[in-house]
Amino acid sequence: MRALFVASKLSRMEQLESDVKRVTDPSFRSGLEALTSDELRRRKEEAEAVETMVSYARRVVQGRLDTLQFDAQRLGAEAPGGDAVTALSSAIGKNTIGERGFGRFVDANLEDAQVEEVEQALRKMLASAEESQVSGDDASRTTSALAVVEGEISRWRKELFVAIDAIRAELVVRYRGDSGMVDELLKKVIQRDA
């Protein structure tokens, strides 16, 4: 039973990275002209859903970086003993991520399961990035690891937008060539929102 639990947690942790790899793979956007319009819209929605999760992850990491890179002199001057930077780093560093999560401080229109998926992926990415940091104190290693993760997530976003833009371009070509498709799409939207 324990092995099954560990396997399910592992697959959950790797889900976001797997989704990114699948959507950014050139095969996801190749041969678009042969797909039905419904399949194109499904792929676009799928790619946009993954991008929403990646954007959320990026905002979380950027928030952590901004906090760690806060004006250290001012923060240190205001703290008793000048140790506020260390205290702040400890409060938001890797020790609290596992217990309380990253904190849902941005509005991302994500379900709780998606937020958990993002947090698990971030934990894995940060652990890997921190292992590669060999010098410096805890705060500088955490900051360096976050910068590495932010760079990787930013690269993911750029690649996701390539896929999304390719699908959108194909849909635009179709809509321009067939006004009936636009009417059909509007009808579906109206029915869905009713």
N, C-alpha and C positions, 0 to 999 in steps of 0.2 A: 504493500500500500504506500509506504514512504517513497519508494522509487517512482511510482506513478505521480505522486504529488510533486516531487522534484522535477520530473519530466514535464509536467503541465506548467509549472512555474517557469522553467527554462524556455519552453516554447512561447509562453506569453511575453517573456522578456525580449525575445528575439523577433516578435511579431512586427513591430514598427519598422525595424531595419529590413525585414523580409519584404514588407509591403513597399518600402521605398525602392528596394532593388528591383522588384517586379515591375513597378510602374515606370521606373527610369530606364529599364532595359529597352534598347532600341526595338525589340520585337513587339513591345506594347503599342508603339506608335507606327509600326511599319504596316503597309497594306491597308491603310485606313479607307482608301477609296473603295475597297471591296466589301466593307462592313455596311450593315444596315444603319440607318440613322438612329434607330433605337439603341443599337449596340454602341454607336459612337457616343450617344448621350450617356449611356451607362458607364463607359470608360472615362468620360469626362468627369462624371460625378464621383467615380472611384478615385481618380487622380486628385480631384479637389479635396476629397475627404482626407486623403493621406497628407496633402499639403497643409490642411488645416491643423492636423496633429503635429506636423513638423514645425509649423509656424508657432504653435503653442510652446513646443519644446524650446525653440529659439528664444522666445520672449522670456521663458523661465530662466534660461541660462544667462541671457543678457541682464536680467534683473539681479541675478546672483553676482555677476561680474561688476555691475554698477555699484552694488553694495560693498563688495570687497575693495573696489578701487576708489571708494569715497575718500575725500580729502583726509589723509591719514594724520597730518599735522594738527588740523582743527579737532579731529576726533580724539587724538591723543592728548591734546591740551585740555580738553574738557573732562577727561576721565581721571578719577583718582589714581595716582601712581602712573598715569600715562599709558595704561595697558588696555585701552579700549579697542585698539585694532585687533589684538590677540583675542580679546573677549568676543568681539563681533565675528571674527573669523571662526572661532570655535562654535558660536551660536548658530551660524548658518553653514558650517562646513559639513564634511562627510559624516560626522557623528550623528547629526540630527536628521539627515536625509532618510535613513532607514527607519527611524522611529516615527516621524511625523510627516514624512513626505516633503515635497518641495513647497507646498503651499499653493493653493489655487488663487493666485492674486491677480489674474487677468481673466477677462471675460472671453472665452473661446468657443462658446456654444458646443462644448464637448460633453459627452455622457461620462459618468463617473468611471466606467470601465475603460474608456479611451484615455482619460486623465491618468489612470493607474498604469495603462500600457506605456504612455509617454514617460511617466516617472520611472518605471522599471527599465526602460531603454536608456534613460539618462543615467540611472545608477550604474548600469553596466558600462556605458561609455565613459563615465567619470572614473570608475574603478580602473579601467584599462588605461586611461590617460594619466591617472595619478601614479600608476605603476611605472610609467616611463619617465616620470619626474624624479631626478636623482639628487638634485641639490636644492638648497634653500630651506626656509622654515615652513611650517604647515600652511601658513597663509599664502606664501608665494607659490608653493606647490599646488595648492587648491586653485589659485588664480590662474596659473599656467595651464592646469588641467581643464578648467572651464573655458579658457581661450581656445584650446585644441578642440574641445567638443563643439564650441560655437562655430568654429571654422568648418568642421565636418557637417554640422546641421545646415549651415548657410550653403554649402556645396550641394547638399541634398535638395534644398529649396530651388536652387537654380536649375538643377536637372529636372525636378518635377514640373517647373514652369515650361521647360522645353516640351515635355510631353503634353501638358495642358494646352499650350499654344498650338501645337500641331493638330490636335483634335479639334480645337475651336476653329482653326483655319479651314479644315475640311468641312465642318458644319456650315460655316459661312458660305463656302462655295456652293454647297447644296441648297442653302436657303435662297441665295441669289438666283439660282437656276430654277427654283420651283416654289412659287409663292404659296402653293397648296400645302407645302410642308410647314410654312410659317403658321397658316391657319390651323393645321392639325396640332402643332405644338402649343399654340395659344389655347386651343380647346382643352388639351390635357392639363395645362397649368390652371385654367379656370375650374375644371372638374376637381383637381387636387386641392385647390384652395377653398372650394365650396363646402 
